[in-house]
Amino acid sequence: MNDNLLNFIGWILFVISSLCFIISSIGNFWAMGGSIFFFLACIVFLIPYFKKRN
């Protein structure tokens, strides 16, 4: 496995983890806010994997 694939798999696991945190924080405003920010941060770090490279 190359490093890019390993990093991508790691970020996918972080996204799954953040979705689980969102589900578990239903009903708690501050926990939900933190979970959503965690999810958005994971998505931002995944953007370079989907941009076209020259």
C-alpha positions as CSV (number, residue, x, y, z in Angstrom):
1,M,0.0,0.0,0.0
2,N,1.3,3.4,-0.8
3,D,1.3,6.4,1.6
4,N,-1.5,8.2,-0.3
5,L,-3.9,5.2,0.0
6,L,-3.1,4.7,3.6
7,N,-3.7,8.4,4.4
8,F,-7.0,8.3,2.5
9,I,-8.2,5.2,4.4
10,G,-7.3,7.0,7.7
11,W,-9.3,10.0,6.7
12,I,-12.3,7.8,5.8
13,L,-12.1,6.2,9.2
14,F,-12.1,9.7,10.8
15,V,-15.2,10.6,8.8
16,I,-17.0,7.5,9.9
17,S,-15.9,8.3,13.5
18,S,-17.2,11.8,13.2
19,L,-20.6,10.6,11.9
20,C,-20.8,8.2,14.9
21,F,-20.1,11.2,17.2
22,I,-22.8,13.2,15.5
23,I,-25.3,10.3,16.0
24,S,-24.3,9.9,19.7
25,S,-24.6,13.6,20.4
26,I,-28.2,14.0,19.3
27,G,-30.0,16.0,22.0
28,N,-26.9,17.8,23.3
29,F,-26.3,21.1,21.6
30,W,-22.6,21.6,22.4
31,A,-21.6,18.0,21.7
32,M,-23.5,18.2,18.4
33,G,-21.7,21.5,17.5
34,G,-18.3,20.0,18.2
35,S,-19.1,16.8,16.3
36,I,-20.2,18.8,13.3
37,F,-17.0,20.9,13.3
38,F,-15.0,17.6,13.6
39,F,-16.9,16.2,10.5
40,L,-16.3,19.4,8.5
41,A,-12.6,19.4,9.4
42,C,-12.3,15.8,8.1
43,I,-14.0,16.8,4.9
44,V,-11.7,19.8,4.4
45,F,-8.7,17.5,4.8
46,L,-10.1,15.1,2.2
47,I,-10.6,17.8,-0.5
48,P,-7.0,17.4,-1.9
49,Y,-7.7,13.7,-2.6
50,F,-10.5,14.7,-5.0
51,K,-8.9,17.6,-6.8
52,K,-7.4,16.9,-10.2
53,R,-3.6,16.9,-10.3
54,N,-1.6,18.2,-13.2
